[in-house]
Amino acid sequence: MVSSKAARKISESANPSTAAAVGKEKGGGRRLSNAERSAYFARREAAKVLRTVLQGDASRRAVGSIKSLVYNPSIRNKKATFALLCQTLKYLPVIKDVLDTAKILNSKWKVKNNMLCFTMSSKLHVKQLHCRRQEELMYIITYDILFSEFISLAGAAEEFLFSRKNALQTALARILVKKKVRRVEDLAELHQTPDISKPRYVRVNTLKLDVESALQELGKQYTVQKDDLLPGLLVLPPGIDMHNHPLVTSGSVFLQGKLSSMVAAALSPEPGWVVLDACSAPGNKTVHLAALMRGKGKIIACEHNKERVKCLQNTIRLSGAANVEVLHGDFLYLDAKHPSYSKVRAILLDPSCSGSGTSADRLDYLLPSSTTGKTSDSTESDRLKRLAAFQGKALAHALSFPAVERVVYSTCSIHQIENEDVVKSALPLATSNGFRLATPFPQWPRRGLPVFEGGFFIALFVRESTINTSEMPVQEGRENSKASVVKVTTTAKRRKNPGRLQRRFSFRTPLLTTRMSKLCLHSHLNSHFHKLGTSRDHE
Ligand SMILES: C[S@@+](CC[C@H](N)C(=O)[O-])C[C@H]1O[C@@H](n2cnc3c(N)ncnc32)[C@H](O)[C@@H]1O
């Protein structure tokens, strides 16, 4: 959580009066300083993320955590955006109340010339914008005006709201009187920040850097030590921001928590195996698998969400893993009996879940639904049932792949319905297919109990190999393909006839050797998918 002090610091640095470089006057207008520009963009970036966060929260759909949205590559000024976003969310109930009382959201403001042209000129092309259309931006700027000490006025929306500063302040004063409190901090609605003082973990990407070198490099700046359970994991002090550290931006280390790092380690695939990552984006565990397999063998990374496929591809690219094949499609539709999967020996199943175990990490306590109790118990329970139904189907499907010896099922949920209940419901099938539940980390002392604040759930199924994979038919072309990352775009849409799937293919590198024609390729991939009569929209 970013303190108001930190947010103020950022606001101060963005303020023209404290920033050294104020641009020169030009043609009757004033060119903005870098700090003004940066504040202008940070507010708009924060507003964009805020819109996604609020829409996701209102519809209870997983759109990514606050952190993951801010640390998306499309956000340029991450630090300022994050600070503004967290602070605005913290004060959001008050801000909404203030804007309502001051009747500002129903007004319009005038935009002079082009808002993005950083010259405040007196020659006008006036356009009117409605505040409602820019609601999130209004929230961000109102936060800045009311609660941070300085504000840069660059931008028409800023000018408009600043001209109503008195109305905003009067509205705030009225609300305090009405609620019988003296300070804004005393308003009961303000979110309490939980005390999160967990260490920062980084996982060394051994495809790019060895653990000793990472230890040495990070040791120049921080107190760092090896984790006592996972050899490639390093432990650093809590609260440090490493997002821009060169080892992180180069993909030499990944910011990955201990519990998340335990999942691929529990699967423990051997170099040379064919491994399926069933629900893979954004790909942290996919590239961990690649590192554990030392780049040997093949990982098929399946993901059904188009946007998240892009994220997955970025992660793979960053990691330098050359043995990952990205499959854009629904895992439940993959035909386990298809020859392409006949050599899959391990499956990592980390499906969509409620995320209840990592909600503090994801800053969910800042979301409106966490304080207003907008989500009723029955809505939440329906959601959990829907998720559990999908998770159960996915686990049963994973256990049906013919050559699979190890299946890891993991969630970041603390709900029994998504964890033990799913595993229990799959046990009869698992047993009849020759699997038994195994202990992934015998030395891990507190299995089954909440180990940190929040938590992960990991179940490992193993079966002795009954199939000699060297006798498996080799899939023509695929085995000979030199393709490293293959982009297969598959759009499976439910239609009147549920057995029919509509697909699109695009290849960055050839999937098969030239011996196979495109037509042949199409029918080859058509038979990869196998309808199990389930909904694709699990969330
Ligand atoms: C919990 S996340 C996986 C996180 C990932 N293992 C990692 O460590 O980076 C679950 C992912 O599964 C995807 N997903 C959900 N249902 C799916 C399905 N039926 N087939 C393929 N992917 C699915 C979601 O879009 C989401 O990206």
The ligand as an ORCA input file, in Angstrom:
! r2SCAN-3c Opt
* xyz 0 1
  C      -5.036    -18.709    -12.042
  S      -4.741    -18.207    -13.653
  C      -3.291    -19.117    -14.064
  C      -2.043    -18.473    -13.536
  C      -0.800    -19.114    -14.130
  N      -0.721    -20.519    -13.829
  C       0.452    -18.423    -13.630
  O       1.039    -18.873    -12.662
  O       0.855    -17.416    -14.222
  C      -5.933    -19.119    -14.538
  C      -5.876    -18.890    -16.038
  O      -6.663    -19.907    -16.642
  C      -7.345    -19.349    -17.740
  N      -8.470    -20.263    -18.007
  C      -9.644    -20.336    -17.340
  N     -10.392    -21.304    -17.862
  C      -9.685    -21.874    -18.863
  C      -9.933    -22.926    -19.770
  N     -11.076    -23.595    -19.744
  N      -8.995    -23.259    -20.661
  C      -7.824    -22.571    -20.705
  N      -7.530    -21.553    -19.875
  C      -8.451    -21.208    -18.964
  C      -7.729    -17.976    -17.261
  O      -8.002    -17.134    -18.348
  C      -6.482    -17.577    -16.493
  O      -5.574    -16.934    -17.339
*
